[in-house]
Amino acid sequence: MITDPNTHGLSTLCIHAGTHLDEATGGACSPIFTSTAYAFPNPANANIYPRYFNTPNQQVINRKLAALEKGEAAVVFGSGMAAISTFLLAHLKPGEHAIFQNDLYGGSMRLISSELPRLGVELSWGANVAEFATALRPETRLIYVESPSNPLLHCVDLAELAALGKRHGILTVIDNTFATPINQNPIPLGIDAVIHSATKYLNGHSDVNAGVVVASTEIVNRVTASAVSFGGMLDAHACAQLERGLKTLALRVQRHNENAATLARFLAAHPAVSKVNYPGLPEHPDHAIAARQMRGFGGMVSFELCQAGQVERLLSRLRMVMPALSLGGVESLICVPSRSTHRTMTAAERQRAGISDGLLRVSVGIEDAQDLLADFTDALAMD
Ligand SMILES: *Cc1c(COP(=O)(O)O)cnc(C)c1O
């Protein structure tokens, strides 16, 4: 079995790492093990049970993601939020303090600001490593970021963040969903734990909800111990579907990167567009950070129309790009953050965060670039 990230490239790991060899038939794919009852004690002397996060199909994903993210271990969950909530609850206790990036995924924001204070955890927020350093307290337990972030694609210097964490003995955690392990590996930069919503690029086909935590064996064991009680596991069929999606991750992400760069340049030059946010563009404020720590700039682009009143018209005129909230699938999707992912913020909060009413976010798919550009050309045209 190929699982060594030091001897094999990411495309090879996507396909081969973690596969459960089919010794019964010699089949090329991991068999699907559907049992929820296993002989006990079994020959491996472990009590296998889906909610113990240790079935063969769960282990396939765990091994593949550990290899792709260059971590010691991984654990797969039934959703990105199950991974995030279990990670935070496994580490934080009353009286402790945690620092979070300002612009996180909406579901993470809700979890953090509505659940953690109830449990007696103190929160601080910041935009970059300098602000995180200012927020540090003796009782700070962890710093949690997203890079690139949603929807403005802010990037945090991960090597600097890791150094800050190590200096103060504080856990550093990143939601790496937007970047994917193909574009960015935070663990070799010193970050302690990587979380993904596998619902997005990792599965990539908009048909599985899943999440994953990758870290040292010690951290993953701690998270898994809590996970067994919280119960957010992924079943065997979904694991097998996610495994199939992962086999083409490197190839898909390469096309997502290319198409997003093409669309970002097209939009930046369009007279109806006032601003484009894409970390691959030299004018993006965090381009230098992104260029240092990413191998590709990802498939997410956001942009502002000169006239916010034209948003509805644009959405109604797109024929291929679908107005929808999720991201990371093979098909291109577009959404209006002020009305969807960030609607629970007040207008003033949105303005402070730089999320205008005319801002649109595109999850650029892997269609032919010329068809994407044609769809936007027609939809943006003044008739
Ligand atoms: C979608 C998403 C999540 C939540 O994942 P689910 O699988 O929907 O629970 C977390 N973080 C980011 C960045 C996401 O895009």
Ligand as a Chemical Component Dictionary entry (heavy atoms), coordinates in Angstrom:
data_LIG
# 
_chem_comp.id                   LIG 
_chem_comp.type                 NON-POLYMER 
_chem_comp.pdbx_formal_charge   0 
_chem_comp.three_letter_code    LIG 
# 
loop_
_chem_comp_atom.comp_id 
_chem_comp_atom.atom_id 
_chem_comp_atom.alt_atom_id 
_chem_comp_atom.type_symbol 
_chem_comp_atom.charge 
_chem_comp_atom.model_Cartn_x 
_chem_comp_atom.model_Cartn_y 
_chem_comp_atom.model_Cartn_z 
_chem_comp_atom.pdbx_ordinal 
LIG C1 C1 C 0 -18.793 24.058 3.965 1  
LIG C2 C2 C 0 -17.724 24.477 4.870 2  
LIG C3 C3 C 0 -17.685 24.030 6.189 3  
LIG C4 C4 C 0 -18.773 23.136 6.778 4  
LIG O1 O1 O 0 -18.771 21.891 6.179 5  
LIG P1 P1 P 0 -20.079 20.938 6.113 6  
LIG O2 O2 O 0 -19.567 19.741 5.418 7  
LIG O3 O3 O 0 -21.135 21.699 5.376 8  
LIG O4 O4 O 0 -20.489 20.675 7.524 9  
LIG C5 C5 C 0 -16.636 24.442 6.984 10 
LIG N1 N1 N 0 -15.687 25.263 6.525 11 
LIG C6 C6 C 0 -15.688 25.727 5.259 12 
LIG C7 C7 C 0 -14.602 26.633 4.800 13 
LIG C8 C8 C 0 -16.702 25.355 4.391 14 
LIG O5 O5 O 0 -16.718 25.835 3.141 15 
# 
loop_
_chem_comp_bond.comp_id 
_chem_comp_bond.atom_id_1 
_chem_comp_bond.atom_id_2 
_chem_comp_bond.value_order 
_chem_comp_bond.pdbx_ordinal 
LIG C1 C2 SING 1  
LIG C2 C3 SING 2  
LIG C2 C8 DOUB 3  
LIG C3 C4 SING 4  
LIG C3 C5 DOUB 5  
LIG C4 O1 SING 6  
LIG O1 P1 SING 7  
LIG P1 O2 DOUB 8  
LIG P1 O3 SING 9  
LIG P1 O4 SING 10 
LIG C5 N1 SING 11 
LIG N1 C6 DOUB 12 
LIG C6 C7 SING 13 
LIG C6 C8 SING 14 
LIG C8 O5 SING 15 
# 
